[in-house]
Amino acid sequence: MRCFKPLLVLTLAVPLQAVAQIRTGIAALPTLPGSAIAAASAVTNRTPTLSLTPPLAASAGPLSAKLPDAAPRAADGVFDLPERLSALFRNLDAKHVLPAGSLTARVRAGVRSQLLAAARDYEAPEAELLETVAREAEKALVKIQERLELGEIDPTLKLRVSESDPELDVRERRNRVAVYPIAADPFHWGHLIIALRAIGELGVDKVVFVLAGDDPRKTAMTPAATRHPMGQEVLKIFSPFFLYSPIAVGRTLDGETNIFRLLALNPQQKVEAWYMVGDDHYRLIDKNGSPDTLPKLERNYRRPLGHSPTLHALKVAFISREAPAETVPTGLEVRFLDHLGFEASSSQVRSGRHTLMPHAAFDYARRKGLYGVPPAPVKE
């Protein structure tokens, strides 16, 4: 027996060493096609009792690193869109951590709930568009969170946006707001993403949406009595970063006038107001030969419209679609907000591209029979 033990060790050592060499060789050939790797792995498994690791162990790391992004497929090979979005959300969570219970985390949850509802409820949801919205909202919210942590913005500050709002105590700190006048017929993701981006890029505390009232010159526009409640359903998802103002109801005044009516509601407050508008208005004269946004704002700023030239500062943020061909002369500070990266307009929604519409607006439109949204299926 004294001679047999060394002989047994030597006999076992040779196969083990050979197996180790074969495995090393396989690990060094990451470009082999799957069939070749499988054949090589079969060599190592000829002696089951000596197989110390499972086949393809050398490539398990790179393969498993891709699994969280993989979208499950249904039996017919089609991606399951809600699961595809959920996989994207997990990936974004791993990259960007928003404090649990924070204002930004709450808004992110609301946005994701809207996207998942769209994936399940719309007749033909555009997967890539929904994913782009998720990514763009994420980038904007991360930037907002950075400003919150630095104490640069405070979305909880109060601002009077209606004559029915209570009077406010005078504060030393200046309110910084963006005023975004739109028809919201209906809201689309472009409106919402660019407004989130404005908070991070301009450093404003919140964005005030001034929804247009009824205009007899625009007979095709959905009545304000329908548009405004629908808009409020959407905006509450983004509270307190977004605020609704009804000051345009019952009037046909333009946005360049309504911003001063909004400032007039806060006569004792220091307010820095950014007027948000598309860059197709970055010109002195509009297509009808009348003054466009910049000259109108400068003219109204000099008028006695109830605002305070000493307490209220005015700036302009143009939503950029393309680089301006030339600089428009103005005494106002001007900034440009980058293009969204996808085309979005309310007219596209009205023409049937419902994926552009947040689900809160879609659900409201479905109940009211608007924008060609089909009625909800009857539950059996």
C-alpha positions in Angstrom: 0.0 0.0 0.0 2.9 2.3 0.6 3.8 2.2 -3.2 0.2 2.3 -4.4 -0.7 5.7 -2.9 2.0 7.7 -4.9 1.0 5.8 -8.0 -2.7 6.7 -7.6 -1.8 10.4 -7.2 0.3 10.4 -10.3 -2.4 8.6 -12.3 -5.0 11.3 -11.3 -2.7 14.3 -11.8 -2.2 13.6 -15.5 -5.9 13.9 -16.6 -6.4 16.9 -14.3 -3.5 18.7 -15.8 -4.7 17.9 -19.3 -8.2 19.2 -18.5 -6.8 22.4 -17.2 -4.8 23.0 -20.4 -7.8 22.3 -22.6 -9.9 24.7 -20.6 -7.2 27.4 -20.8 -7.2 27.0 -24.5 -10.9 27.4 -24.8 -10.9 30.5 -22.6 -8.3 32.0 -25.0 -10.6 31.6 -28.0 -13.5 34.0 -27.4 -14.2 34.5 -31.2 -14.9 30.8 -31.8 -18.4 30.2 -33.2 -20.9 28.6 -30.8 -20.7 25.2 -32.5 -16.9 25.1 -32.2 -17.0 26.1 -28.5 -19.6 23.4 -27.8 -17.4 20.8 -29.5 -14.3 21.9 -27.5 -16.4 21.8 -24.3 -17.5 18.3 -25.0 -13.8 17.2 -24.9 -13.5 18.5 -21.4 -16.6 16.6 -20.3 -15.6 13.1 -21.5 -14.8 12.2 -17.9 -17.7 13.5 -15.8 -16.1 12.9 -12.5 -13.3 15.3 -13.4 -15.5 18.1 -14.7 -14.8 20.8 -12.1 -16.7 23.7 -13.9 -19.7 23.9 -16.2 -19.2 24.4 -19.9 -18.7 27.9 -21.2 -17.8 29.2 -17.8 -15.1 31.3 -19.4 -17.7 33.4 -21.3 -20.3 33.6 -18.5 -19.2 37.1 -17.4 -19.8 39.0 -20.7 -23.0 37.1 -21.4 -24.5 37.7 -18.0 -23.6 41.4 -18.2 -26.1 41.7 -21.1 -28.9 39.9 -19.4 -30.5 42.9 -17.5 -31.0 44.8 -20.8 -32.5 41.8 -22.6 -36.2 42.2 -23.4 -38.3 39.0 -23.0 -39.9 37.7 -26.1 -43.3 36.2 -26.4 -43.9 32.9 -28.1 -44.2 34.5 -31.5 -40.8 36.2 -31.1 -42.3 39.7 -30.5 -40.8 41.8 -27.7 -43.0 42.2 -24.7 -43.0 46.0 -24.5 -43.9 46.5 -20.8 -41.1 44.1 -19.9 -38.8 45.8 -22.3 -39.5 49.1 -20.6 -39.1 47.6 -17.2 -35.7 46.3 -18.2 -34.7 49.8 -19.3 -35.9 51.2 -16.0 -33.7 48.7 -14.1 -30.7 49.7 -16.2 -31.4 53.4 -15.6 -31.8 52.8 -11.8 -28.4 51.1 -11.8 -26.8 54.2 -13.4 -28.6 57.0 -11.6 -29.7 56.8 -8.0 -32.4 59.3 -6.9 -33.0 59.5 -3.2 -35.9 57.4 -2.1 -39.0 59.5 -1.4 -37.5 62.6 -3.0 -39.5 64.9 -5.3 -37.5 63.7 -8.3 -38.0 60.1 -7.5 -41.8 60.7 -7.2 -41.9 62.3 -10.6 -39.8 59.6 -12.1 -42.2 57.0 -10.8 -45.1 59.0 -12.3 -43.4 59.2 -15.7 -42.6 55.5 -15.7 -46.2 54.6 -14.8 -47.4 56.7 -17.7 -45.1 54.9 -20.1 -46.0 51.4 -18.9 -49.7 52.3 -19.1 -49.1 53.4 -22.7 -47.3 50.2 -23.5 -50.2 48.2 -22.3 -53.1 50.4 -23.5 -52.3 52.0 -26.8 -53.2 50.3 -30.0 -49.8 50.6 -31.7 -47.3 52.0 -29.1 -44.0 53.1 -30.5 -41.4 51.3 -28.4 -38.4 53.5 -29.4 -40.3 56.7 -28.7 -41.4 55.5 -25.2 -37.8 54.5 -24.5 -36.5 57.9 -25.6 -39.0 59.6 -23.4 -37.8 57.5 -20.4 -34.1 58.3 -21.1 -34.7 62.0 -21.7 -36.9 62.4 -18.5 -34.2 60.5 -16.6 -31.4 62.9 -17.7 -33.5 65.9 -16.9 -34.4 64.6 -13.4 -30.8 63.8 -12.6 -29.9 67.3 -13.4 -32.7 68.7 -11.3 -31.7 66.5 -8.4 -28.1 67.9 -8.6 -29.5 71.5 -8.3 -31.8 70.4 -5.4 -28.8 69.0 -3.5 -26.8 72.2 -4.1 -29.7 74.3 -2.8 -30.0 76.2 -6.1 -33.7 75.6 -6.6 -36.7 75.2 -4.4 -39.9 73.9 -6.2 -41.9 74.2 -3.0 -41.9 78.0 -3.1 -45.3 79.5 -3.6 -46.3 81.7 -6.5 -49.7 83.3 -7.3 -50.8 82.0 -10.7 -54.5 82.9 -10.3 -56.5 85.8 -8.9 -58.2 83.3 -6.6 -54.8 82.4 -5.0 -54.2 83.8 -1.5 -51.8 86.7 -1.0 -48.2 85.8 -0.2 -45.9 87.0 2.4 -43.0 89.0 1.1 -39.8 86.9 0.7 -36.2 88.1 0.3 -35.3 85.2 -1.9 -36.1 85.8 -5.6 -38.5 83.3 -7.2 -37.1 81.9 -10.4 -39.8 80.5 -12.8 -40.3 79.7 -16.4 -43.6 80.6 -18.0 -44.7 78.3 -20.8 -47.8 79.4 -22.7 -49.3 76.6 -24.8 -52.7 75.5 -26.1 -52.1 71.9 -24.8 -54.5 70.5 -27.5 -53.3 68.1 -26.2 -50.2 67.9 -24.1 -47.4 65.8 -25.6 -44.2 64.4 -24.3 -42.2 67.2 -26.0 -43.9 69.8 -23.9 -43.1 67.9 -20.7 -39.5 66.9 -21.4 -38.5 70.3 -22.5 -40.1 71.8 -19.3 -38.1 69.4 -17.1 -35.0 70.2 -19.0 -35.6 74.0 -18.5 -35.5 73.5 -14.7 -32.1 71.8 -14.8 -30.6 74.1 -17.5 -32.1 77.5 -16.5 -32.1 76.8 -12.7 -35.7 77.8 -12.2 -37.7 76.6 -9.3 -40.7 75.5 -11.4 -42.4 75.9 -14.7 -45.8 77.6 -14.9 -47.9 76.4 -17.8 -50.3 79.1 -19.0 -52.9 77.1 -21.0 -54.6 79.2 -23.7 -58.3 80.1 -23.4 -60.8 79.9 -26.2 -60.0 81.9 -29.4 -62.8 82.6 -31.9 -60.2 82.8 -34.6 -59.2 79.1 -33.9 -62.5 77.3 -34.3 -60.8 73.9 -34.5 -59.2 74.2 -31.1 -60.7 72.0 -28.4 -62.7 74.2 -25.9 -60.9 75.3 -22.8 -63.5 73.7 -20.7 -62.2 70.4 -22.0 -58.5 71.1 -22.5 -57.8 72.7 -19.1 -59.0 69.8 -17.0 -57.2 67.4 -19.3 -54.0 69.5 -18.9 -54.3 69.6 -15.1 -54.5 65.7 -15.1 -51.1 65.7 -16.8 -49.4 68.4 -14.8 -50.2 67.0 -11.4 -47.9 64.0 -12.3 -45.0 66.5 -12.2 -46.0 68.4 -9.1 -44.4 70.5 -7.5 -42.1 71.2 -10.5 -45.0 72.1 -12.8 -47.8 74.5 -12.1 -51.0 75.2 -13.9 -52.3 78.7 -14.4 -55.8 79.6 -15.6 -55.2 83.3 -16.3 -55.8 82.9 -20.0 -59.3 81.5 -19.6 -62.0 83.9 -21.0 -59.4 86.0 -22.8 -57.6 86.0 -26.2 -54.4 87.7 -25.0 -51.1 86.3 -26.3 -48.5 84.7 -24.2 -46.2 87.8 -24.4 -49.0 89.7 -22.5 -50.1 87.0 -20.1 -46.6 86.7 -18.6 -47.0 90.2 -17.3 -50.4 89.5 -16.0 -48.9 86.6 -14.1 -46.1 88.9 -12.7 -48.8 91.4 -11.7 -50.3 88.8 -9.4 -47.1 88.9 -7.4 -46.5 92.7 -7.0 -44.4 92.3 -3.8 -42.4 89.3 -4.8 -39.0 89.3 -6.4 -39.5 87.2 -9.5 -37.1 86.2 -12.3 -39.3 85.0 -15.2 -38.1 83.1 -18.2 -40.5 83.2 -21.1 -40.4 79.9 -23.0 -41.3 79.8 -26.7 -40.3 77.9 -29.9 -37.3 79.2 -31.9 -39.6 79.8 -34.9 -40.4 83.0 -33.0 -36.7 84.1 -32.8 -37.1 87.0 -35.2 -38.2 90.6 -35.1 -41.2 90.3 -37.5 -43.6 87.4 -37.8 -45.0 86.0 -41.1 -47.8 88.5 -41.0 -45.5 91.5 -40.7 -46.2 92.1 -37.0 -43.7 92.3 -34.2 -42.7 88.8 -32.9 -41.8 87.6 -29.4 -38.7 89.7 -28.6 -40.0 93.1 -29.6 -43.4 92.4 -28.1 -41.9 91.4 -24.7 -39.7 94.5 -24.7 -42.7 96.7 -25.5 -44.9 95.2 -22.9 -42.1 95.3 -20.3 -42.2 99.1 -20.6 -45.9 99.3 -20.3 -47.9 99.6 -17.1 -49.3 96.1 -17.0 -49.2 95.7 -13.2 -45.7 94.2 -13.0 -42.8 95.9 -11.3 -39.7 96.7 -13.4 -37.6 96.8 -10.2 -38.8 93.5 -8.7 -39.5 91.5 -11.8 -36.8 90.5 -14.2 -37.6 89.1 -17.7 -35.6 86.7 -19.8 -36.3 84.5 -22.8 -35.6 80.8 -23.5 -36.1 79.6 -27.1 -36.8 76.0 -27.6 -34.3 75.1 -30.3 -35.1 73.1 -33.5 -32.1 74.3 -35.5 -29.3 76.8 -35.0 -30.4 80.4 -35.6 -29.3 81.8 -39.0 -28.5 85.1 -37.4 -28.6 86.9 -34.1 -31.7 88.9 -33.4 -31.0 92.2 -31.6 -32.6 92.6 -28.2 -32.0 94.0 -24.7 -33.2 90.9 -23.1 -31.1 87.9 -21.9 -31.7 85.0 -24.3 -30.9 81.3 -24.0 -31.6 78.3 -26.2 -32.8 75.0 -25.0 -31.6 72.0 -27.0 -33.8 70.1 -29.3 -35.5 67.0 -27.8 -34.1 64.5 -30.2 -37.5 63.5 -31.5 -40.3 65.2 -33.4 -43.4 66.1 -31.4 -46.4 68.3 -32.0 -50.0 68.4 -30.9 -51.1 68.2 -34.5 -49.3 64.9 -34.8 -51.3 63.6 -31.8 -54.6 64.9 -33.4 -53.6 63.0 -36.6 -53.4 59.7 -34.7 -49.9 59.5 -33.3 -51.1 58.8 -29.8 -47.8 57.5 -28.4 -46.7 61.2 -28.2 -49.5 61.7 -25.6 -49.0 60.9 -21.9 -51.4 58.3 -20.8 -53.3 60.7 -18.5 -54.2 62.8 -21.5 -55.0 59.6 -23.6 -57.3 58.3 -20.9 -59.1 61.7 -20.6 -59.4 61.9 -24.4 -60.8 58.3 -24.5 -63.5 59.2 -22.0 -64.4 62.4 -24.0 -64.1 60.9 -27.5 -61.2 63.2 -28.5 -58.3 63.0 -31.0 -59.6 59.7 -32.6 -58.7 57.8 -29.4 -60.8 54.6 -29.5 -63.1 53.9 -26.6 -61.9 51.5 -23.9 -62.7 47.8 -24.6 -65.8 46.5 -22.8 -64.8 44.2 -20.0 -66.8 40.9 -20.1 
